Amino acid sequence: MPILQDGPSPGGIASIRFALHTPNKGPSAMAIILPVFGAFSYGMCPIDKGNKNRRALAPTSTVIDETT
C-alpha cells in the first residue's frame, strides 16, 4: 500500500508579503519601565514601613549562651 502524504498545491505556495522595516508604534521601553518601577516602589513603601514598625515593636530575643 503506497504512503499518501499531503503536499503543496501545484505551482507552490503563494508568497507572504511582509515588511522588514515596520514603523515604530507604541510607547518606548523606558516609557513602560519607569511607570512600572514607580508603581512598584510606591506599593513597596507601606510594606517596608510596616516591616520596620513590626520589628521595632517585636520583643528583643535573648541569646542563650550554652558554653557554661
N, C-alpha and C positions, 0 to 999 in steps of 0.2 A: 504494500500500500504506500503510495508516494506521500511525502510530507507536504501539506498545503500551508503556505505561510503568506500572510498579507504583505504587500509591498507598496511602494509608491505608485501613484497613478501614472499612466503613460504620459510622457513628456516631463515628468519630475514634479516636484512640489514647488508651488509659487513662492517667490522670494518675499521676505518680510521687510517692509520699509521701516527703517529706524534712523534716528539722527544721532550722530556721535557727540555733537556739541549742543546739548539742550540748554535753554536759558535757566539761570538760577531763579528758583521760585521759593518763596517762603523765607522765614527768618534764618539768620545765620546761626551757627553753633553757639557763639557767645551770647546771642540774644536769647537762647534757650537755657544755657547752662547757668548764667548769672541769676535769673529769677528763681530757678530751681534751688540753687545754692542758698539764696537769700531766704526762701521759704523754709528750707531745711534748718538753717541757722535760727530763724525766728521761732520755729517749733521746738528746737532743742533747748532754748533759753529757759523756759519754765521747768523742763525736766532737770536741767543742770542745777537750777536754783532749788528745786525740791530735793535733789540728792544732797546738796550741801546742807540744807536745813535738816534733813533726816540724820546726816552724820553728826551735826552739831548737837542734836537732841539725844542721840544714842548714848547709852551709858558706856563709859570707857571700860575696856576689857583689861583684866589684870593678867599678867603673865606669871604662871606658876613656875618657880624655879625648882626643878626636880633633882638638883645636884646635892642637896643637903639631906 
